[in-house]
Amino acid sequence: MPVKVGDVVRVAEDDYCYGLGCLTLRITRVHGVVILADEPWVAVDGIPLWPQGVEGEERFAQIRVAAVHHLPQSGIEQQP
């Protein structure tokens, strides 16, 4: 699997379904890999993490495997 429970990933808007803007997500469940438009995507649940440490409501997302960017477990980089 390209991600596991507890990973924190960041993906651009074009690399996940569905939402607006960059998504930073702490993975809470991995459903598996699916093929969309001939590319592997990983289906997950996770907690969105916003700047200044604010957490959103748990959500489902499909993330393009080639675009997964893991962040350090210790925290989220502050965005301007």
Contact map, one row per residue, 1 for C-alpha under 8 A:
11110000000000000000000000000001100000000000000000000000000000000000000000000000
11110000000000000000000000000000000000000100000000000000000000001001000000000000
11111010000000000000000000100100000000000000000000000000000000000000000000000000
11111110000000000000000000101100000000000000000000000000000000000000000000000000
00111110000000000000000001111100000000000000000000000000000000000000000000000000
00011111000000000000000001110000000000000000000000000000000000000000000010000000
00111111100000000000000001100000000000000000000000000000000000000000011010000000
00000111110000000000000111100000000000000000000000000000000000000000011110000000
00000011111000000000001111100000000000000000000000000000000000000001111000000000
00000001111100000000011110000000000000000000000000000000000000000001111000000000
00000000111110110000011100000000000000000000000000000000000000100011100000000000
00000000011111110000111000000000000000000000000000000000000000000010000000000000
00000000001111110011111000000000000000000000000000000000000000000000000000000000
00000000000111111000000000000000000000000000000000000000000000000000000000000000
00000000001111111000000000000000000000000000000000000000000000110010000000000000
00000000001111111110000000000000000000000000000000000000000011110000000000000000
00000000000001111110000000000000000000000000000000000000000011100000000000000000
00000000000000011111000000000000000000000000000000000000000011000000000000000000
00000000000010011111100000000000000000000000000000000000000000000000000000000000
00000000000010000111110000000000000000000000000000000000000000000000000000000000
00000000000110000011111000000000000000000000000000000000000000000000000000000000
00000000011110000001111100000000000000000000000000000000000000000000000000000000
00000000111110000000111110000000000000000000000110000000000000000000000000000000
00000001111000000000011111000000000000000000000111000000000000000000000000000000
00000001110000000000001111100000000000000000011110000000000000000000000000000000
00001111100000000000000111110000000000000000011110000000000000000000000000000000
00111111100000000000000011111100000000000001111000000000000000000000000000000000
00001100000000000000000001111100000000000001111000000000000000000000000000000000
00011000000000000000000000111110000000000001110000000000000000000000000000000000
00111000000000000000000000111111000000000111100000000000000000000000000000000000
00000000000000000000000000001111100000000111100000000000000000000000000000000000
10000000000000000000000000000111110000000111000000000000000000000000000000000000
10000000000000000000000000000011111000011110000000000000000000000000000000000000
00000000000000000000000000000001111100011110000000000000000000000000000000000000
00000000000000000000000000000000111111111000000000000000000000000000000000000000
00000000000000000000000000000000011111111000000000000000000000000000000000000000
00000000000000000000000000000000001111100000000000000000000000000000000000000000
00000000000000000000000000000000001111110000000000000000000000000000000000000000
00000000000000000000000000000000001111111000000000000000000000010000000000000000
00000000000000000000000000000000111101111100000000000000000000011100000000000000
00000000000000000000000000000000111100111110000000000000000001111000000000000000
01000000000000000000000000000111110000011111000000000000000001111000000000000000
00000000000000000000000000000111110000001111100000000000000111100000000000000000
00000000000000000000000000111111000000000111110000000000000111100000000000000000
00000000000000000000000000111110000000000011111000000000011110000000000000000000
00000000000000000000000011111000000000000001111100000000011110000000000000000000
00000000000000000000000011110000000000000000111110000011111000000000000000000000
00000000000000000000001111000000000000000000011111000011111000000000000000000000
00000000000000000000001111000000000000000000001111101111000000000000000000010000
00000000000000000000000100000000000000000000000111111111000000000000000000000000
00000000000000000000000000000000000000000000000011111100000000000000000000011110
00000000000000000000000000000000000000000000000001111100000000000000000000000100
00000000000000000000000000000000000000000000000011111110000000000000000000010000
00000000000000000000000000000000000000000000000011111111000000000000000000000000
00000000000000000000000000000000000000000000001111001111100000000000000000000000
00000000000000000000000000000000000000000000001111000111110000000000000000000000
00000000000000000000000000000000000000000000001100000011111000000000000000000000
00000000000000000000000000000000000000000000111100000001111100000000000000000000
00000000000000000000000000000000000000000000111100000000111110000000000000000000
00000000000000000000000000000000000000000011110000000000011111000000000000000000
00000000000000011100000000000000000000000011110000000000001111100000000000000000
00000000000000011100000000000000000000001111000000000000000111110000000000000000
00000000001000111000000000000000000000001111000000000000000011111011000000000000
00000000000000110000000000000000000000111100000000000000000001111111000000000000
01000000000000000000000000000000000000011100000000000000000000111111000000000000
00000000000000000000000000000000000000010000000000000000000000011111000000000000
00000000001100100000000000000000000000000000000000000000000000111111100000000000
01000000111000000000000000000000000000000000000000000000000000111111110000000000
00000000111000000000000000000000000000000000000000000000000000000011111000000000
00000011110000000000000000000000000000000000000000000000000000000001111100000000
00000011110000000000000000000000000000000000000000000000000000000000111110110000
00000001000000000000000000000000000000000000000000000000000000000000011111110000
00000111000000000000000000000000000000000000000000000000000000000000001111100000
00000000000000000000000000000000000000000000000000000000000000000000000111110000
00000000000000000000000000000000000000000000000000000000000000000000001111111000
00000000000000000000000000000000000000000000000010101000000000000000001101111100
00000000000000000000000000000000000000000000000000100000000000000000000000111110
00000000000000000000000000000000000000000000000000110000000000000000000000011111
00000000000000000000000000000000000000000000000000100000000000000000000000001111
00000000000000000000000000000000000000000000000000000000000000000000000000000111
